[in-house]
Each structure stands twice: as C-alpha cells, then as structure tokens.
Amino acid sequence: MKLLKELESYLLFVFLLQDAETVFFFSFQYNFVLNSVNLCGFRWCWIPNWLPSWCPTSQKDLQAAETRMLRCVSCSFTRHFIPVSNGCQLWTLACGGAGSRGKTPLVLLHGFGGGVGLWVQNLDALSRGRPVFAVDLLGFGQSSRPHFSKDPRRAEDQFVEAVEQWRAKVGLESMILLGHNLGGYLAVSYSIRHPGRVKHVILVEPWGFPERPDSSEADRPVPVWIKALGAVFSPFNPLAGLRLVGPLGPSLVQTFRPDLRRKFTSMFTDNTVSEYIYHLNVQTPSGEAAFKSMRGEYGWAKRPMLQRIHRLRPDVPLTVVYGSRSSIDCDAGGALKELRPYSHVEIMTIRGAGHYVFADQPEDFNQRVSQVCETVD
C-alpha cells in the first residue's frame, strides 16, 4: 500500500504540472489498480485484450444518455449524421434561430472523451446571435469509430480531414472554430491546413501545445518505478481501465469523478452527467486509440503545436481561454503571443473555472465567447 500512496502523491504532481487528459488517464488506471488490490488481494490483475466486453453499454444507451443531457436545452435544435469519407459519419447538433442567419457559424469541437452533450449549458446563449454546430469528433461520441493510423501525424490528419469533409458537406463557407483541449489542438491543425475557412480560432484550455520539458531540468524527477509503471500501462488505451472493470464502471465514474456532476448541478440533480460520460467512454476505443498514438509519456504531445504555429497564416486571429483554477499551464498562451507578434492573440482567464471552463462558469464563458464572435460579424 506504500507504493499506492506514493503513486497517489505522484498523481497530484502530474495534476499540478500537466493537463486534465493525463490526469484522467492515470487516475482511472490507478483506481483500477487500487480496486484490484482491495477486491482481489493482488497488486495487479492481467486481463487479456481478447476477452469480450462486459460493459453495460450500447449505442442505444449512449443515444438515450445524450438525449437526457439535452432535455434542458431551450433552443430548437436538430441532430443528425453528416457523411464523410470511407463510409464514416460525424454526429452533429445544429441550433440557431432565424435571427442568426447571415452570421458566421460557430463550430464547437469537444475534448478527449467528450461529446456534444457537454455543451448543454452553452448552446442556448451562444446560438442567440449565430448558428452553432457541435460535432462529435471522428472516433468519439456517436460519430463513426474507424481504425486510426498509429502514426501520430497520420492520426492527426484523419481527424482534421474529417472536419474539412464535414464542413464541405454541411455547406459552410467559413466558420469560427472553438476547441476544448484536444479539440483546440485539432482546431489549430485544421486552421493551418485550411486558413481560408476559419475567421477566428478560440482555444479553450488547449492540449498539446508546449514541448515536453527536459527531464534533467525538472524540479522533481520522475522516479524509476513510475517509469516502469508507465511501461506496464503503455499497451493499453487511456480509458482501458474503465472498460476492464465492466459493470463497476458506472459506479466508478460517479465515485471518482463527482466533480463532473457538480459542474451541471444547475440542470441535473441525478446521475445524468456521469451516465453520459460513462457511455461516451466505454464504446469501441477509436479516437481514444488515436489520442494514445498522438501523445507521448505523461500526456505530452508527440507533435507539439507550438513547433508548428509559425505555419498558421498571420491573419487568422486567436483567442485563448483559461480557467483560473485549472491545472493547465497557461504559459502556452504567452508563447503564442511571442511567436505571433504581428497577429491577433488574446488571452482570457475566467475566474473560478477549472479545466472545463464552459461548464464551471458557463455564464461568464458564454458572454466572453459571444463577445469574441461579435468581433467577426
């Protein structure tokens, strides 16, 4: 148990230095180990990959969970699949009244493990002034879950080209692109490739921008046993632990991520949010596997976006939104300003918000985003 306590301490260290995806990954793996210790009396139990899934979920369960999430949305909206290449489809939510016609659409890209339902506190406010589209990224949510390349560059290309094919099918001439963590990384990648289609990029707590620091310069070096533990976990997809515990999964989400429920207490008093999160993340690991290919040790991007930001056309404006209580290192925002001295780069900090800024402080977030959108048209 001493080993587990040391791991718990190191998780806190990771949480302070890195991003929420890393913590989400390590915390689920840690909790799986901990429950294996408590329930089985072993330090580790190995479950082969070929065993059939025993998670209490299905595509219909995910659809029902999303519908429950969206029941509090007042604006009229539609949900449908948009076909892209190779027989894949992107699940899309569209909303916006007649008064929003002629305005540049706002497109919302969720982060790792997310889906369109997580924007439930933002859709009404953001769609008052313009059309809003929320998309389940390829490999996530209700979108198709194809096989992704294990090459990080090619996996990124698959995400980005799916977004471009989606845009063409929907018929959007241009858009304001807003992405939360992984969605932010992909929003900039898309904008580098298709700058004429983007009028403004809004990055909300973006993942994958800074380079991994030199371990020799770190204030607290990574222990050898932590590296060994990482090697043990490396064959698994980030959320494998959640699937491996099978029927215990829903309870684990409620127990170990009560913060997700608290973020939506103004709308739900039951387990609607945790059930949605669970069903989002125990389906076939597709986008999750792609993310695993794109990240290196401890969650750092293998292809950091700051190394490529010079390729983004100077006339594409950027707004970066951080939460004041987030674990994300906001230095990447400052680095963006330095690397783009002749371009518009604005950094916003929303007080009282953590990594899920749009859910922690939705009113402030909605107001700030709406103001940015108004600068476009």
Secondary structure per residue as TSV (DSSP state, phi and psi in degrees):
chain	resnum	aa	ss	phi	psi
A	1	M	-	360.0	-23.8
A	2	K	H	-60.1	-39.6
A	3	L	H	-61.1	-42.2
A	4	L	H	-66.6	-38.0
A	5	K	H	-66.6	-37.7
A	6	E	H	-66.1	-38.1
A	7	L	H	-63.6	-39.8
A	8	E	H	-61.5	-41.0
A	9	S	H	-64.2	-40.7
A	10	Y	H	-69.4	-33.0
A	11	L	H	-59.4	-39.6
A	12	L	H	-63.7	-39.9
A	13	F	H	-60.7	-46.0
A	14	V	H	-61.1	-41.2
A	15	F	H	-61.1	-39.2
A	16	L	H	-72.1	-28.9
A	17	L	H	-99.9	-22.8
A	18	Q	S	-128.2	-155.3
A	19	D	-	-104.4	168.6
A	20	A	H	-65.7	-31.9
A	21	E	H	-62.0	-41.8
A	22	T	H	-61.1	-46.0
A	23	V	H	-64.1	-43.4
A	24	F	H	-57.7	-44.2
A	25	F	H	-64.3	-54.4
A	26	F	H	-65.9	-36.2
A	27	S	H	-67.3	-39.5
A	28	F	H	-67.2	-41.3
A	29	Q	H	-65.3	-41.1
A	30	Y	H	-62.6	-46.2
A	31	N	H	-65.2	-33.1
A	32	F	H	-64.6	-44.7
A	33	V	H	-61.1	-44.9
A	34	L	H	-60.6	-44.2
A	35	N	H	-69.0	-31.6
A	36	S	H	-63.8	-39.3
A	37	V	H	-65.3	-48.3
A	38	N	H	-68.7	-39.5
A	39	L	H	-91.0	-31.3
A	40	C	H	-110.0	-19.3
A	41	G	S	80.9	12.9
A	42	F	S	-115.1	156.5
A	43	R	S	-71.8	-29.2
A	44	W	-	-158.8	141.6
A	45	C	-	-125.1	130.5
A	46	W	-	-97.1	122.9
A	47	I	-	-116.8	116.0
A	48	P	-	-60.4	151.2
A	49	N	T	-67.2	-20.8
A	50	W	T	-82.2	-7.5
A	51	L	S	-65.2	141.9
A	52	P	-	-65.9	151.9
A	53	S	-	-65.2	138.6
A	54	W	-	-127.4	27.9
A	55	C	-	-82.9	135.8
A	56	P	S	-76.5	72.7
A	57	T	-	-150.1	165.9
A	58	S	-	-163.9	171.1
A	59	Q	H	-61.5	-37.5
A	60	K	H	-66.4	-36.2
A	61	D	H	-64.6	-40.5
A	62	L	H	-64.8	-43.9
A	63	Q	H	-59.3	-44.9
A	64	A	H	-65.5	-39.5
A	65	A	H	-65.1	-40.0
A	66	E	H	-65.7	-40.8
A	67	T	H	-61.0	-39.9
A	68	R	H	-65.6	-36.9
A	69	M	H	-63.1	-37.0
A	70	L	G	-90.4	1.8
A	71	R	G	-68.3	-16.3
A	72	C	G	-92.4	-1.5
A	73	V	-	-77.8	127.6
A	74	S	-	-87.8	-34.3
A	75	C	S	-68.6	152.8
A	76	S	-	-73.5	139.0
A	77	F	E	-147.3	160.2
A	78	T	E	-123.5	154.3
A	79	R	E	-132.8	131.6
A	80	H	E	-162.5	165.7
A	81	F	E	-89.8	138.4
A	82	I	E	-111.7	120.2
A	83	P	E	-71.6	138.7
A	84	V	-	-123.9	-159.9
A	85	S	G	-77.0	165.4
A	86	N	G	58.8	30.4
A	87	G	G	75.3	8.4
A	88	C	-	-86.8	160.6
A	89	Q	E	-138.2	145.2
A	90	L	E	-108.2	123.7
A	91	W	E	-72.3	128.9
A	92	T	E	-133.0	133.4
A	93	L	E	-109.3	129.6
A	94	A	E	-126.2	134.8
A	95	C	E	-147.1	161.2
A	96	G	-	140.5	127.9
A	97	G	-	-82.6	-175.7
A	98	A	G	-62.4	-30.3
A	99	G	G	-69.0	-12.3
A	100	S	G	-94.6	-0.5
A	101	R	T	-65.3	142.3
A	102	G	T	89.7	-10.9
A	103	K	S	-92.3	150.9
A	104	T	-	-64.3	126.3
A	105	P	-	-65.6	148.5
A	106	L	E	-102.7	125.7
A	107	V	E	-112.9	125.9
A	108	L	E	-103.9	123.8
A	109	L	E	-113.9	118.2
A	110	H	-	-73.8	174.1
A	111	G	-	-95.7	-171.1
A	112	F	T	-58.0	129.6
A	113	G	T	75.5	10.9
A	114	G	-	-100.8	-173.0
A	115	G	-	-167.8	174.5
A	116	V	G	-61.9	-27.4
A	117	G	G	-66.4	-20.4
A	118	L	G	-73.8	-10.9
A	119	W	G	-90.2	16.0
A	120	V	T	-58.6	-30.5
A	121	Q	T	-87.5	2.5
A	122	N	T	-119.4	-22.8
A	123	L	H	-62.2	-44.3
A	124	D	H	-61.0	-49.4
A	125	A	H	-68.7	-44.2
A	126	L	H	-71.6	-25.8
A	127	S	T	-89.5	1.1
A	128	R	T	-68.1	-31.0
A	129	G	S	-107.6	-9.7
A	130	R	S	-167.2	163.5
A	131	P	-	-66.0	142.4
A	132	V	E	-126.2	133.4
A	133	F	E	-122.3	128.2
A	134	A	E	-112.3	130.8
A	135	V	E	-122.5	134.4
A	136	D	-	-79.0	118.6
A	137	L	-	-57.8	153.6
A	138	L	T	-54.1	128.9
A	139	G	T	89.4	-0.5
A	140	F	S	-128.5	163.0
A	141	G	T	55.1	-135.8
A	142	Q	T	-91.9	-0.1
A	143	S	S	-68.9	164.5
A	144	S	-	-58.6	149.5
A	145	R	-	-120.2	77.2
A	146	P	-	-80.3	176.7
A	147	H	-	-79.0	129.3
A	148	F	-	-101.6	151.4
A	149	S	-	-63.8	148.0
A	150	K	S	-83.9	-7.5
A	151	D	S	-78.8	124.5
A	152	P	H	-59.0	-37.0
A	153	R	H	-66.3	-45.0
A	154	R	H	-69.8	-36.9
A	155	A	H	-62.1	-43.0
A	156	E	H	-61.6	-42.6
A	157	D	H	-60.3	-38.5
A	158	Q	H	-62.2	-43.2
A	159	F	H	-60.0	-50.3
A	160	V	H	-66.6	-44.2
A	161	E	H	-67.6	-29.0
A	162	A	H	-64.9	-39.2
A	163	V	H	-65.0	-42.0
A	164	E	H	-66.3	-41.5
A	165	Q	H	-65.1	-37.0
A	166	W	H	-60.9	-47.7
A	167	R	H	-57.2	-45.2
A	168	A	H	-64.5	-40.5
A	169	K	H	-66.9	-38.6
A	170	V	H	-72.7	-27.4
A	171	G	T	89.9	28.9
A	172	L	-	-86.0	123.9
A	173	E	S	-72.4	-40.2
A	174	S	-	-154.3	170.2
A	175	M	E	-158.6	162.0
A	176	I	E	-97.5	123.2
A	177	L	E	-106.8	118.2
A	178	L	E	-115.9	126.6
A	179	G	E	-132.2	135.7
A	180	H	E	-99.5	133.7
A	181	N	T	28.3	-99.2
A	182	L	H	-56.6	-37.6
A	183	G	H	-61.9	-33.2
A	184	G	H	-68.4	-42.1
A	185	Y	H	-58.5	-46.4
A	186	L	H	-71.3	-30.2
A	187	A	H	-63.4	-42.0
A	188	V	H	-71.3	-40.5
A	189	S	H	-58.6	-43.5
A	190	Y	H	-62.2	-44.0
A	191	S	H	-66.9	-30.2
A	192	I	H	-65.4	-40.2
A	193	R	H	-80.9	-32.7
A	194	H	-	-131.9	60.0
A	195	P	G	-62.8	-28.4
A	196	G	G	-71.3	-11.7
A	197	R	G	-96.3	-3.6
A	198	V	E	-121.1	123.9
A	199	K	E	-94.4	-23.2
A	200	H	E	-163.1	142.0
A	201	V	E	-114.7	126.5
A	202	I	E	-113.9	115.6
A	203	L	E	-102.2	119.2
A	204	V	E	-108.5	108.8
A	205	E	S	47.3	58.6
A	206	P	-	-69.2	142.5
A	207	W	S	-94.8	153.1
A	208	G	S	83.5	17.3
A	209	F	-	-90.9	-51.3
A	210	P	S	-77.6	159.3
A	211	E	-	-79.0	154.9
A	212	R	-	-66.7	130.0
A	213	P	-	-67.8	153.9
A	214	D	-	-63.8	123.0
A	215	S	G	-60.4	-26.5
A	216	S	G	-71.0	-18.5
A	217	E	G	-100.8	-1.7
A	218	A	-	-69.0	144.7
A	219	D	S	-64.9	-33.2
A	220	R	S	-131.1	102.1
A	221	P	-	-63.5	152.3
A	222	V	-	-77.2	124.4
A	223	P	-	-61.3	152.1
A	224	V	H	-61.0	-38.6
A	225	W	H	-69.9	-28.5
A	226	I	H	-67.7	-40.5
A	227	K	H	-61.8	-39.6
A	228	A	H	-65.6	-40.7
A	229	L	H	-64.1	-39.0
A	230	G	H	-62.0	-36.6
A	231	A	H	-66.1	-35.5
A	232	V	H	-65.3	-41.2
A	233	F	H	-79.1	-19.0
A	234	S	T	-58.2	-31.0
A	235	P	T	-70.1	-15.4
A	236	F	S	-90.4	150.8
A	237	N	-	-70.4	157.2
A	238	P	T	-53.3	-35.1
A	239	L	T	-108.8	24.2
A	240	A	H	-59.9	-37.0
A	241	G	H	-59.0	-35.9
A	242	L	H	-66.9	-36.6
A	243	R	H	-76.4	-34.3
A	244	L	H	-65.9	-29.6
A	245	V	T	-81.5	-2.2
A	246	G	G	54.8	-122.4
A	247	P	G	-65.8	-12.2
A	248	L	G	-80.1	-11.7
A	249	G	H	-54.8	-52.2
A	250	P	H	-56.6	-39.9
A	251	S	H	-68.3	-36.3
A	252	L	H	-65.0	-40.8
A	253	V	H	-61.2	-44.5
A	254	Q	H	-64.7	-36.8
A	255	T	H	-77.9	-44.5
A	256	F	H	-96.0	-11.7
A	257	R	-	-128.8	53.8
A	258	P	H	-64.8	-19.5
A	259	D	H	-62.6	-32.3
A	260	L	H	-64.6	-38.0
A	261	R	H	-68.0	-40.2
A	262	R	H	-64.2	-29.9
A	263	K	T	-65.9	-20.1
A	264	F	T	-119.2	24.6
A	265	T	T	-65.7	-21.0
A	266	S	T	-70.8	-15.7
A	267	M	T	-115.8	-33.1
A	268	F	-	-133.1	140.6
A	269	T	S	-115.8	-0.3
A	270	D	S	-109.7	-156.0
A	271	N	S	-96.6	24.5
A	272	T	H	-54.9	-46.3
A	273	V	H	-68.8	-48.2
A	274	S	H	-64.5	-34.5
A	275	E	H	-66.8	-38.8
A	276	Y	H	-65.3	-45.8
A	277	I	H	-58.7	-42.5
A	278	Y	H	-61.9	-52.1
A	279	H	H	-67.0	-27.9
A	280	L	H	-62.6	-36.2
A	281	N	H	-110.0	8.3
A	282	V	S	-117.4	10.3
A	283	Q	S	-75.4	-177.2
A	284	T	-	-54.9	124.5
A	285	P	-	-72.7	100.0
A	286	S	S	-115.3	-71.4
A	287	G	H	-61.1	-32.9
A	288	E	H	-61.3	-42.1
A	289	A	H	-66.8	-37.2
A	290	A	H	-63.9	-41.9
A	291	F	H	-62.1	-39.2
A	292	K	H	-59.3	-39.0
A	293	S	H	-69.7	-29.2
A	294	M	H	-86.0	-19.1
A	295	R	B	-104.0	150.1
A	296	G	-	-99.9	-150.6
A	297	E	G	-63.4	139.3
A	298	Y	G	58.4	22.8
A	299	G	G	92.9	-3.6
A	300	W	-	-71.7	143.9
A	301	A	B	-69.2	138.3
A	302	K	S	-70.5	-28.0
A	303	R	S	-123.6	78.9
A	304	P	-	-57.4	136.9
A	305	M	G	-69.7	-28.1
A	306	L	G	-63.3	-24.6
A	307	Q	G	-71.4	-17.6
A	308	R	T	-117.4	0.7
A	309	I	G	-64.3	-21.6
A	310	H	G	-65.9	-17.5
A	311	R	G	-83.5	-9.4
A	312	L	S	-77.9	128.2
A	313	R	-	-55.8	135.7
A	314	P	T	-59.8	-24.7
A	315	D	T	-87.7	6.9
A	316	V	S	-91.0	111.2
A	317	P	-	-76.3	146.5
A	318	L	E	-122.3	139.2
A	319	T	E	-126.6	129.9
A	320	V	E	-114.5	126.6
A	321	V	E	-114.1	125.8
A	322	Y	E	-121.8	156.4
A	323	G	E	-95.9	140.4
A	324	S	T	-66.8	-21.6
A	325	R	T	-106.3	16.1
A	326	S	-	-82.1	155.7
A	327	S	S	-85.2	-10.6
A	328	I	S	-66.6	135.6
A	329	D	-	-75.4	112.5
A	330	C	T	-78.3	2.4
A	331	D	H	-61.5	-24.4
A	332	A	H	-63.0	-33.6
A	333	G	H	-63.5	-44.6
A	334	G	H	-63.6	-36.9
A	335	A	H	-65.3	-36.7
A	336	L	H	-61.2	-41.0
A	337	K	H	-64.5	-40.8
A	338	E	H	-67.8	-38.1
A	339	L	H	-79.6	-15.1
A	340	R	-	-127.3	63.0
A	341	P	T	-64.8	-22.6
A	342	Y	T	-108.5	16.1
A	343	S	S	-120.0	162.5
A	344	H	-	-79.4	115.4
A	345	V	E	-133.8	114.8
A	346	E	E	-116.4	136.1
A	347	I	E	-114.2	126.5
A	348	M	E	-118.1	139.7
A	349	T	E	-121.5	125.5
A	350	I	E	-101.7	117.7
A	351	R	T	-66.5	140.7
A	352	G	T	80.2	2.0
A	353	A	-	-104.1	146.8
A	354	G	-	-100.3	-147.4
A	355	H	S	-64.6	-37.6
A	356	Y	-	-89.2	69.2
A	357	V	H	-55.2	-43.1
A	358	F	H	-66.9	-19.8
A	359	A	H	-102.6	-30.0
A	360	D	H	-71.4	-44.6
A	361	Q	S	-133.4	68.2
A	362	P	H	-62.8	-37.4
A	363	E	H	-64.9	-47.1
A	364	D	H	-64.9	-43.3
A	365	F	H	-60.3	-47.8
A	366	N	H	-61.2	-40.0
A	367	Q	H	-66.1	-44.7
A	368	R	H	-64.2	-44.5
A	369	V	H	-65.5	-40.8
A	370	S	H	-62.0	-38.3
A	371	Q	H	-66.0	-39.7
A	372	V	H	-63.4	-44.2
A	373	C	H	-62.1	-34.3
A	374	E	H	-66.4	-22.8
A	375	T	T	-72.9	-17.7
A	376	V	T	-81.9	-51.4
A	377	D	-	-168.1	360.0
